[in-house]
Amino acid sequence: MSPTGYGSGHPPGGEDPVDSFYQGDVLLAELGQLLDYTEPVPAGLIERAQFAIELDNLDVEVGRWVRPKALAGVRGEEPSTMTFTVGDLTLMLTLAPSGSGHRFDGWLVPGGPHIVEVRVAGYESSRIAADEGGRFALDIVPKGTTQILVHLSTVEGRPGRTIATPSIVL
């Protein structure tokens, strides 16, 4: 008799636990293939996820996108203005076509000489200082997955914090 108490070394059902485990792996692999075929991962999802998490400084606050309410009976495209908020900071951004990308005109409330960094997947980051009123502008921002970081200036001896918008595809 075996040390497990079973004559053959297998449980009473006669199934080898190693074979059962292997069959479970095969079943999961086949299920994964079926899901890849019927519900594939959206194009660019992995790259967008990697872009969103590759920040050098992970100590950031993420702003919330404030979406305007739909206007009934209004024709034309949706507004090209986006607003993000986090705590006591509001970032308003207006986009306009410019060459092969967009022109960004932005305002930070409350204003101040904060550093605004615009990240676009596959491109170098652009940095610009907002003026005392919180206004900043970038003439050409390439199209693609975009994220804006606002590096708030030091206030009354307290170190500044960094605010990040969610990633958006422009």
C-alpha positions as CSV (number, residue, x, y, z in Angstrom):
1,M,0.0,0.0,0.0
2,S,1.2,3.5,-0.8
3,P,1.9,6.2,1.8
4,T,-1.3,8.0,0.8
5,G,-3.4,5.1,1.8
6,Y,-4.3,4.2,-1.8
7,G,-3.1,1.0,-3.3
8,S,-2.2,2.6,-6.7
9,G,-1.0,6.0,-5.4
10,H,-4.0,7.7,-7.0
11,P,-7.1,9.0,-5.3
12,P,-10.2,6.7,-5.2
13,G,-11.5,8.0,-8.5
14,G,-8.4,6.7,-10.2
15,E,-7.4,10.0,-11.6
16,D,-3.7,11.2,-11.4
17,P,-3.7,14.7,-9.8
18,V,-0.7,15.6,-12.0
19,D,-2.8,14.7,-15.1
20,S,-5.8,16.7,-13.8
21,F,-3.5,19.7,-13.3
22,Y,-2.1,19.4,-16.8
23,Q,-5.6,19.1,-18.3
24,G,-6.6,22.2,-16.5
25,D,-3.7,24.1,-18.0
26,V,-4.7,22.8,-21.5
27,L,-8.3,23.9,-20.9
28,L,-7.2,27.4,-19.8
29,A,-4.9,27.7,-22.8
30,E,-7.7,26.7,-25.1
31,L,-10.1,29.1,-23.4
32,G,-7.5,31.9,-23.9
33,Q,-7.2,31.1,-27.6
34,L,-11.1,31.2,-27.9
35,L,-11.2,34.6,-26.2
36,D,-8.4,36.0,-28.3
37,Y,-10.4,34.9,-31.4
38,T,-13.8,36.1,-30.3
39,E,-12.9,39.2,-28.2
40,P,-9.4,40.3,-29.1
41,V,-7.5,42.9,-27.1
42,P,-8.3,46.3,-28.6
43,A,-5.6,47.6,-30.9
44,G,-3.2,49.8,-29.0
45,L,-4.5,48.9,-25.5
46,I,-1.2,47.5,-24.3
47,E,0.7,50.5,-25.6
48,R,-1.7,52.9,-24.0
49,A,-1.5,51.1,-20.7
50,Q,2.3,51.1,-20.8
51,F,2.3,54.9,-21.7
52,A,0.0,55.6,-18.7
53,I,2.2,53.9,-16.2
54,E,5.6,54.9,-17.4
55,L,5.7,58.1,-15.4
56,D,9.1,58.7,-13.8
57,N,7.5,60.2,-10.7
58,L,4.7,57.9,-9.5
59,D,3.7,60.3,-6.8
60,V,1.1,62.2,-8.8
61,E,-2.6,63.1,-8.4
62,V,-4.8,62.2,-11.3
63,G,-7.3,64.8,-12.4
64,R,-10.9,64.1,-13.3
65,W,-12.1,64.9,-16.8
66,V,-15.2,67.1,-16.5
67,R,-17.3,66.4,-19.5
68,P,-19.8,69.0,-20.7
69,K,-23.4,68.1,-20.8
70,A,-24.7,67.5,-24.3
71,L,-26.5,70.5,-25.8
72,A,-29.8,69.6,-27.3
73,G,-30.4,70.7,-30.9
74,V,-26.9,72.0,-31.4
75,R,-25.3,71.2,-34.7
76,G,-21.6,70.6,-35.4
77,E,-18.7,68.9,-33.7
78,E,-18.3,68.6,-29.9
79,P,-16.5,71.4,-28.2
80,S,-12.8,71.4,-28.6
81,T,-12.4,72.4,-24.9
82,M,-11.6,70.0,-22.1
83,T,-11.6,70.6,-18.4
84,F,-9.8,68.6,-15.7
85,T,-10.1,69.1,-12.0
86,V,-8.3,67.7,-9.0
87,G,-8.7,69.2,-5.5
88,D,-8.1,72.9,-5.7
89,L,-6.8,72.9,-9.3
90,T,-8.7,73.3,-12.6
91,L,-7.0,72.8,-16.0
92,M,-8.9,74.1,-19.0
93,L,-7.5,73.2,-22.4
94,T,-8.6,74.3,-25.9
95,L,-7.5,72.4,-28.9
96,A,-7.2,73.7,-32.5
97,P,-5.8,71.9,-35.6
98,S,-2.2,72.9,-36.3
99,G,-0.2,71.2,-39.0
100,S,-0.1,67.5,-38.3
101,G,-1.3,67.9,-34.7
102,H,-3.0,70.4,-32.4
103,R,-2.4,73.8,-30.9
104,F,-2.9,73.7,-27.1
105,D,-4.1,76.9,-25.3
106,G,-4.5,76.2,-21.6
107,W,-5.4,77.9,-18.3
108,L,-4.7,76.8,-14.8
109,V,-6.8,78.0,-11.9
110,P,-5.4,79.1,-9.6
111,G,-2.8,80.6,-11.8
112,G,0.9,80.7,-11.2
113,P,4.3,79.9,-12.8
114,H,3.6,76.2,-12.9
115,I,5.4,73.9,-15.3
116,V,3.1,72.1,-17.8
117,E,4.4,69.0,-19.5
118,V,2.6,67.4,-22.4
119,R,3.5,63.7,-23.1
120,V,2.5,62.1,-26.4
121,A,3.3,58.4,-26.9
122,G,6.3,58.0,-29.3
123,Y,7.4,61.6,-29.0
124,E,9.6,63.7,-26.6
125,S,7.7,65.5,-23.8
126,S,7.1,69.2,-24.3
127,R,7.5,71.5,-21.3
128,I,6.3,75.1,-20.9
129,A,5.9,77.5,-18.0
130,A,2.5,79.0,-17.4
131,D,2.4,82.7,-16.7
132,E,1.3,84.2,-13.4
133,G,-2.3,84.1,-14.6
134,G,-2.0,80.4,-15.4
135,R,-2.0,80.7,-19.2
136,F,0.1,78.6,-21.4
137,A,0.2,77.6,-25.1
138,L,2.0,75.1,-27.3
139,D,1.9,75.6,-31.0
140,I,2.2,72.0,-32.2
141,V,1.4,68.9,-30.2
142,P,1.5,65.7,-32.3
143,K,-1.6,63.5,-32.5
144,G,-1.6,60.3,-30.4
145,T,-2.1,59.1,-26.9
146,T,-1.6,62.3,-24.8
147,Q,-1.3,63.1,-21.1
148,I,-0.7,66.4,-19.4
149,L,1.3,66.8,-16.2
150,V,1.2,70.0,-14.2
151,H,4.1,70.5,-11.9
152,L,2.8,72.9,-9.3
153,S,5.3,75.5,-8.0
154,T,6.4,75.6,-4.4
155,V,3.9,77.5,-2.3
156,E,4.8,79.0,1.1
157,G,7.7,76.6,1.6
158,R,5.6,73.5,0.8
159,P,6.9,71.4,-2.0
160,G,4.9,71.5,-5.2
161,R,2.9,68.5,-6.3
162,T,2.3,66.9,-9.7
163,I,-1.1,66.6,-11.2
164,A,-1.7,64.3,-14.2
165,T,-4.6,64.1,-16.5
166,P,-6.0,60.7,-17.6
167,S,-4.5,59.6,-21.0
168,I,-6.6,60.8,-23.9
169,V,-6.2,59.9,-27.6
170,L,-6.1,63.1,-29.8
